[in-house]
Amino acid sequence: MRVSKCTSAIAAAAFVALLAVSSDASPSVAPGLLSGSTAQVLGSGPMAAIPMPLPGRTFDPFGPSVTVGSATPDKGGRCQRGAPCKPKCKKKKGVSPAYIFASDNVTGNVYEYCEDIPPGTTTPQVTYPGWGGWGLAISSATQRLAMAKKNGTISIYNVNAAGVLGAIGPAGKLHLGTPNAGALGLCFDSAGGLYATNYPTAEIDYFNNVEVGALAGNQFPTTSWQAQDGSGNPFYGYYLACDLENPGPDYVMVDGVDNGGNVDVAEFVGPGIVTPTISISQTLGPLASNYPGGLTLNSNDNLVVSDTYAGDLIDLGAVEPWDNGGSDRVCLVPGFPANAFLPISFDDEQNEIWAGNLMSVSSNFNTDAVSNAYPFLGSNCVIGQSGGPTAIIPREEFFGIAVSPNTGV
């Protein structure tokens, strides 16, 4: 079951306006256009008629106000939601703890949480100020963390067992092919190479494993291309998920907007970029009532996509090319449209999906990270076994989320 188009349209208007406020695109150019860019962009040509971030656009709140601020510990000594308590990450079944990383597009801050959250202790254990702002990804092959910054660069880090980051080379060493674009979607291939979208353009970049692992100097894409459908029309990618086949080629899943203004889930073949043509697996609907949120794959090849405007998580199954002919399993986001999931990521045990949640408050979003049980336990999304959600952070928006270690694809 999907929510009504009316409700989705209200959510869409609100979300588009907030994306405009948080976007790095210059307000002096047309919506979606990047100054000096030659890439095909949303908001130009036949795409101009579809809903796009409009600088300065206002919107009506589409949900109740959310109470924010610090809370005091309860009588049992546990911290309530929002309390300033430093969590102590616990080991899981004798192995190292798992960690959640969430990237805020407003401040560029990246927050690190314990993935198994002790009751109520939901504030970050570490804040990395201004280190990110866009997408995040962790390699299942190398366990490196890719962190996209607001200046169009990507930094690479090792994550040790204590959750401490160690930089590989200079900060911001990977540079997107389109200046000032945002790497909303990131994913690693089986060799440790990295794919990145260039929001809001149709460009997708690939950095091979040598560039990703380089210890010095700034690196530029090994290959860049303008994604297009079988008719040669541009496809504007948002989020990515890499499906690692061994043996066999890697497949890269991408959700985004086609030239007709529809939201699609599509794929192309790796490693590197073999062809600029993407193959559409499934169309979710028009951008007016659907929005390409995050994609995530688990170790069994189950592909889940977040449809932010429709207010649901969609399980496309485990059979490539993930076109189930309408038989997808869906769970509805609790409290939608006051809550809306954007980025998503499977956890380390592959039985939860963490989501960056955007909550409308007045003319701003608040944000937190929410765990969802997987497989879905019913028509509504249910909190997973790790606990949470994390403490609400006012006036911020999680655009990227990732879990370390990555034990999936």
C-alpha positions as CSV (number, residue, x, y, z in Angstrom):
1,M,0.0,0.0,0.0
2,R,1.2,3.5,-0.8
3,V,0.1,6.8,0.8
4,S,-2.2,9.1,-1.1
5,K,-0.9,11.3,-3.9
6,C,-2.3,14.3,-2.1
7,T,-0.2,13.6,1.0
8,S,2.8,12.8,-1.1
9,A,2.4,16.1,-3.0
10,I,2.4,18.0,0.3
11,A,5.5,16.3,1.4
12,A,7.1,16.8,-1.9
13,A,6.6,20.6,-1.8
14,A,8.1,20.8,1.6
15,F,11.1,18.6,0.8
16,V,11.9,20.3,-2.4
17,A,11.9,23.7,-0.7
18,L,14.2,22.5,2.1
19,L,16.6,20.9,-0.4
20,A,16.8,24.4,-2.0
21,V,17.9,26.0,1.3
22,S,20.5,23.3,1.9
23,S,21.8,23.0,-1.6
24,D,25.2,24.4,-2.5
25,A,24.0,25.5,-6.0
26,S,24.3,29.3,-6.5
27,P,20.9,31.2,-6.3
28,S,22.1,33.4,-9.2
29,V,21.6,30.6,-11.7
30,A,18.6,28.6,-12.9
31,P,17.5,25.8,-10.5
32,G,19.8,22.9,-10.8
33,L,22.4,24.7,-12.9
34,L,26.0,24.9,-11.7
35,S,28.1,27.9,-12.7
36,G,30.7,26.9,-15.3
37,S,29.4,23.4,-15.7
38,T,28.9,21.8,-19.1
39,A,27.2,18.7,-17.6
40,Q,23.5,18.0,-18.4
41,V,21.5,19.3,-15.4
42,L,18.1,19.1,-13.9
43,G,16.1,22.3,-14.5
44,S,17.3,22.8,-18.1
45,G,15.6,21.9,-21.4
46,P,12.7,19.5,-21.0
47,M,13.4,19.1,-17.3
48,A,12.5,22.7,-16.6
49,A,8.9,22.0,-16.0
50,I,9.3,19.4,-13.2
51,P,9.5,20.4,-9.5
52,M,13.0,21.6,-8.6
53,P,14.7,23.3,-5.7
54,L,13.9,27.0,-6.0
55,P,16.1,29.4,-4.1
56,G,14.2,31.3,-1.5
57,R,11.0,29.2,-1.9
58,T,8.9,28.9,1.2
59,F,6.6,26.0,2.2
60,D,3.8,25.2,4.6
61,P,4.7,22.9,7.5
62,F,3.4,19.4,6.8
63,G,3.7,17.9,10.3
64,P,3.5,18.7,14.0
65,S,6.2,20.6,15.8
66,V,8.9,18.3,17.3
67,T,10.1,19.0,20.9
68,V,13.9,19.3,20.9
69,G,16.6,20.1,23.4
70,S,18.5,18.2,26.2
71,A,16.8,15.9,28.6
72,T,18.0,14.8,32.0
73,P,18.7,11.2,33.0
74,D,15.8,9.3,34.4
75,K,15.7,7.7,37.9
76,G,17.3,4.5,36.5
77,G,20.4,6.4,35.4
78,R,19.6,6.0,31.8
79,C,19.7,9.0,29.5
80,Q,16.4,10.0,27.9
81,R,16.1,10.8,24.2
82,G,18.0,14.0,23.6
83,A,20.2,13.7,26.7
84,P,23.8,14.8,26.5
85,C,25.2,11.4,27.4
86,K,28.4,10.0,25.8
87,P,27.7,6.4,24.7
88,K,30.0,3.5,25.3
89,C,29.9,1.3,22.3
90,K,29.6,-2.4,23.2
91,K,31.1,-5.4,21.5
92,K,28.7,-7.6,19.6
93,K,29.1,-11.4,20.2
94,G,32.8,-11.0,21.0
95,V,33.6,-8.9,17.9
96,S,34.4,-5.2,17.5
97,P,31.5,-2.7,17.9
98,A,29.7,-1.3,14.9
99,Y,29.3,2.4,14.2
100,I,26.9,4.6,12.4
101,F,28.1,7.7,10.5
102,A,25.5,10.4,9.5
103,S,26.3,13.4,7.4
104,D,24.4,16.7,7.8
105,N,24.0,18.9,4.7
106,V,23.4,22.1,6.6
107,T,26.6,22.3,8.7
108,G,28.7,19.7,6.9
109,N,29.1,17.9,10.2
110,V,29.4,14.1,10.3
111,Y,28.3,12.4,13.5
112,E,29.4,9.0,14.7
113,Y,27.1,6.8,16.9
114,C,27.3,3.4,18.5
115,E,25.3,1.1,16.2
116,D,24.0,-0.9,19.1
117,I,22.7,1.9,21.2
118,P,22.4,1.4,25.0
119,P,19.0,2.5,26.2
120,G,18.6,6.2,25.8
121,T,22.3,7.1,25.1
122,T,21.6,8.4,21.7
123,T,23.9,11.4,21.3
124,P,27.0,11.1,19.0
125,Q,30.2,9.7,20.5
126,V,32.2,11.8,18.0
127,T,31.4,14.9,15.9
128,Y,33.5,15.7,12.9
129,P,32.8,19.4,12.3
130,G,32.4,20.4,8.6
131,W,34.0,17.1,7.3
132,G,31.1,16.1,5.2
133,G,27.7,17.4,4.1
134,W,26.7,14.9,1.3
135,G,26.9,11.2,0.8
136,L,28.7,8.5,2.8
137,A,29.8,4.9,1.8
138,I,31.9,2.2,3.4
139,S,33.7,-0.5,1.3
140,S,32.9,-4.1,2.1
141,A,36.3,-5.0,0.6
142,T,38.6,-2.5,2.4
143,Q,36.2,-1.1,5.1
144,R,37.3,2.4,4.1
145,L,34.9,5.3,4.6
146,A,34.2,7.8,1.8
147,M,32.9,11.1,3.0
148,A,31.6,13.6,0.5
149,K,32.2,17.3,1.4
150,K,30.2,20.4,0.6
151,N,33.0,21.7,-1.7
152,G,32.7,19.0,-4.3
153,T,35.4,16.8,-2.9
154,I,35.5,13.3,-1.3
155,S,37.8,12.3,1.6
156,I,38.8,8.7,2.3
157,Y,39.4,7.3,5.8
158,N,40.2,4.0,7.5
159,V,37.9,3.1,10.4
160,N,39.6,1.2,13.2
161,A,38.0,-1.1,15.8
162,A,37.5,1.7,18.2
163,G,35.7,3.8,15.5
164,V,38.6,6.2,15.1
165,L,39.1,7.6,11.6
166,G,42.5,7.7,10.0
167,A,42.8,9.8,6.8
168,I,44.3,8.3,3.7
169,G,46.1,11.2,1.9
170,P,45.0,14.8,2.0
171,A,41.5,15.8,3.0
172,G,39.2,16.3,0.0
173,K,41.6,14.5,-2.3
174,L,39.0,13.1,-4.7
175,H,37.5,15.9,-6.9
176,L,34.2,15.5,-8.7
177,G,34.2,16.0,-12.4
178,T,31.6,18.8,-12.1
179,P,32.8,21.8,-10.0
180,N,30.5,22.5,-7.0
181,A,28.4,19.5,-7.5
182,G,27.4,17.3,-4.6
183,A,28.3,13.6,-4.3
184,L,24.8,12.6,-3.0
185,G,25.4,8.9,-4.1
186,L,28.6,7.0,-3.3
187,C,29.4,3.3,-3.5
188,F,32.5,1.1,-3.6
189,D,33.1,-1.7,-6.1
190,S,34.7,-5.1,-5.4
191,A,38.2,-3.7,-6.1
192,G,37.9,-0.7,-3.8
193,G,37.1,1.8,-6.6
194,L,34.5,4.4,-5.9
195,Y,31.5,5.7,-7.9
196,A,29.9,9.1,-7.2
197,T,27.0,11.0,-8.6
198,N,27.3,14.7,-9.3
199,Y,24.0,16.1,-8.0
200,P,22.1,17.8,-9.6
201,T,23.7,16.8,-12.9
202,A,23.6,13.6,-15.0
203,E,27.3,13.0,-14.5
204,I,28.6,9.9,-12.7
205,D,32.3,9.7,-11.8
206,Y,34.5,6.7,-11.1
207,F,37.8,6.7,-9.1
208,N,39.8,3.5,-9.4
209,N,41.3,1.8,-6.3
210,V,44.7,3.3,-7.0
211,E,43.3,6.8,-6.7
212,V,41.2,6.0,-3.7
213,G,44.2,4.5,-1.9
214,A,46.7,7.2,-3.0
215,L,48.6,8.7,-0.1
216,A,49.4,12.1,-1.6
217,G,48.0,14.6,-4.1
218,N,44.6,15.5,-5.4
219,Q,42.9,12.9,-7.5
220,F,40.4,13.5,-10.4
221,P,38.0,10.9,-11.9
222,T,39.5,8.0,-13.7
223,T,36.3,8.1,-15.9
224,S,33.4,10.5,-16.0
225,W,30.2,10.1,-18.1
226,Q,26.8,11.6,-18.6
227,A,24.3,8.9,-17.7
228,Q,21.6,8.3,-20.3
229,D,18.8,5.9,-21.1
230,G,18.6,3.6,-24.1
231,S,17.2,6.5,-26.2
232,G,20.1,8.8,-25.4
233,N,18.2,11.0,-23.0
234,P,19.9,12.1,-19.8
235,F,19.3,10.3,-16.5
236,Y,19.9,12.4,-13.3
237,G,21.4,10.1,-10.7
238,Y,20.8,10.7,-6.9
239,Y,21.9,7.7,-4.8
240,L,24.0,4.6,-5.6
241,A,24.4,1.0,-4.4
242,C,27.1,-1.4,-5.8
243,D,26.2,-5.0,-6.3
244,L,29.5,-7.0,-6.2
245,E,29.5,-10.2,-8.2
246,N,32.2,-12.8,-7.7
247,P,32.8,-14.2,-10.3
248,G,31.2,-11.8,-12.8
249,P,30.8,-8.1,-13.4
250,D,29.8,-5.6,-10.8
251,Y,26.5,-3.9,-11.2
252,V,25.8,-0.4,-10.0
253,M,22.3,0.5,-9.0
254,V,21.3,4.1,-9.2
255,D,18.0,5.9,-8.5
256,G,17.2,9.2,-10.0
257,V,15.0,11.2,-12.5
258,D,14.6,10.4,-16.2
259,N,14.1,12.9,-18.9
260,G,10.3,12.6,-18.6
261,G,10.3,13.6,-15.0
262,N,9.8,10.1,-13.6
263,V,11.7,8.6,-10.6
264,D,13.4,5.3,-11.6
265,V,15.6,2.6,-10.2
266,A,18.2,1.7,-12.8
267,E,21.5,-0.1,-13.2
268,F,24.7,-0.1,-15.3
269,V,27.6,-2.5,-15.5
270,G,31.1,-2.1,-13.9
271,P,33.9,-2.2,-13.0
272,G,34.8,1.2,-14.0
273,I,32.3,2.4,-16.5
274,V,31.7,0.1,-19.4
275,T,28.9,1.9,-21.1
276,P,27.1,5.3,-20.4
277,T,23.7,3.7,-21.0
278,I,21.7,2.8,-17.9
279,S,18.9,0.1,-17.9
280,I,15.8,1.1,-16.0
281,S,14.6,-1.7,-13.7
282,Q,11.6,-0.1,-12.2
283,T,9.7,3.3,-12.4
284,L,8.4,4.5,-9.0
285,G,6.3,7.3,-10.4
286,P,6.4,11.0,-11.2
287,L,8.7,13.3,-9.3
288,A,5.7,15.3,-8.1
289,S,4.8,12.4,-5.7
290,N,8.0,10.3,-5.5
291,Y,11.6,11.2,-4.6
292,P,14.7,9.1,-5.1
293,G,16.0,8.5,-1.6
294,G,18.8,6.1,-0.6
295,L,19.5,2.7,-2.0
296,T,21.0,-0.2,0.0
297,L,22.0,-3.8,-0.8
298,N,22.6,-6.6,1.7
299,S,24.7,-9.8,1.4
300,N,21.8,-11.7,0.0
301,D,21.3,-9.2,-2.9
302,N,18.1,-7.7,-1.4
303,L,17.8,-4.2,-2.8
304,V,15.8,-1.6,-0.7
305,V,15.1,1.9,-1.9
306,S,13.7,4.9,0.1
307,D,10.9,6.8,-1.7
308,T,11.0,9.9,0.3
309,Y,7.9,11.6,-1.1
310,A,5.8,8.5,-0.9
311,G,6.8,7.8,2.7
312,D,8.0,4.2,2.4
313,L,10.8,1.8,2.1
314,I,10.5,-0.5,-0.8
315,D,12.1,-4.0,-0.9
316,L,12.7,-4.9,-4.5
317,G,13.7,-8.4,-3.7
318,A,16.9,-10.3,-4.4
319,V,16.4,-11.2,-8.1
320,E,18.3,-9.0,-10.6
321,P,17.4,-6.7,-12.2
322,W,15.1,-6.1,-9.2
323,D,11.9,-5.7,-11.2
324,N,9.2,-7.6,-9.3
325,G,6.3,-6.5,-11.5
326,G,4.5,-4.7,-8.7
327,S,5.0,-7.4,-6.0
328,D,7.5,-5.4,-4.0
329,R,7.3,-5.5,-0.2
330,V,6.7,-2.0,1.3
331,C,6.8,-0.6,4.9
332,L,5.4,2.8,5.6
333,V,7.4,5.4,7.5
334,P,5.8,6.0,11.0
335,G,4.5,9.5,11.3
336,F,4.8,10.3,7.6
337,P,4.6,13.0,6.3
338,A,6.0,14.6,9.5
339,N,8.8,12.1,9.2
340,A,10.5,11.3,5.9
341,F,13.4,8.9,5.3
342,L,16.2,10.0,2.8
343,P,19.5,8.0,3.0
344,I,19.4,4.4,4.1
345,S,22.0,1.7,4.9
346,F,21.9,-1.9,6.0
347,D,23.5,-2.5,9.4
348,D,26.5,-4.9,10.0
349,E,24.3,-7.9,10.9
350,Q,22.1,-7.3,7.8
351,N,18.8,-7.4,9.8
352,E,18.2,-3.7,10.2
353,I,18.1,-0.6,7.9
354,W,19.3,2.7,9.3
355,A,17.6,5.8,7.8
356,G,18.4,9.5,7.9
357,N,15.0,10.9,9.0
358,L,13.9,14.4,8.1
359,M,11.3,16.0,10.4
360,S,9.5,19.2,9.4
361,V,9.4,21.9,12.0
362,S,8.1,25.3,11.0
363,S,10.3,26.3,8.0
364,N,13.1,23.9,8.9
365,F,13.9,20.2,9.2
366,N,15.2,18.5,12.3
367,T,16.9,15.2,11.8
368,D,17.8,11.9,13.5
369,A,18.8,8.4,12.5
370,V,16.2,5.6,12.8
371,S,16.7,1.8,12.8
372,N,14.1,-0.3,10.9
373,A,13.8,-4.0,11.3
374,Y,14.5,-6.2,8.2
375,P,12.8,-8.2,6.7
376,F,9.8,-5.9,7.2
377,L,7.6,-7.0,10.0
378,G,4.3,-5.6,8.6
379,S,2.9,-2.8,6.6
380,N,4.6,-0.2,8.9
381,C,8.3,0.1,9.5
382,V,9.2,-1.1,12.9
383,I,12.2,-0.1,15.1
384,G,15.0,-2.6,14.8
385,Q,16.8,-4.5,17.6
386,S,19.7,-2.0,17.9
387,G,17.4,0.6,19.5
388,G,17.4,4.3,18.8
389,P,16.4,6.5,17.3
390,T,19.3,8.9,17.9
391,A,18.8,12.2,19.5
392,I,17.0,14.8,17.4
393,I,19.4,17.5,16.0
394,P,17.5,20.7,15.3
395,R,17.8,22.5,12.0
396,E,20.0,19.8,10.4
397,E,19.4,17.3,7.6
398,F,21.0,13.9,7.2
399,F,21.8,13.4,3.5
400,G,24.3,10.5,4.0
401,I,24.3,7.5,6.3
402,A,26.7,4.4,6.5
403,V,27.4,1.6,9.0
404,S,30.9,0.3,9.8
405,P,31.8,-2.5,9.3
406,N,30.1,-3.1,6.0
407,T,29.4,-6.8,5.9
408,G,27.1,-6.7,2.9
409,V,27.9,-6.5,-0.8
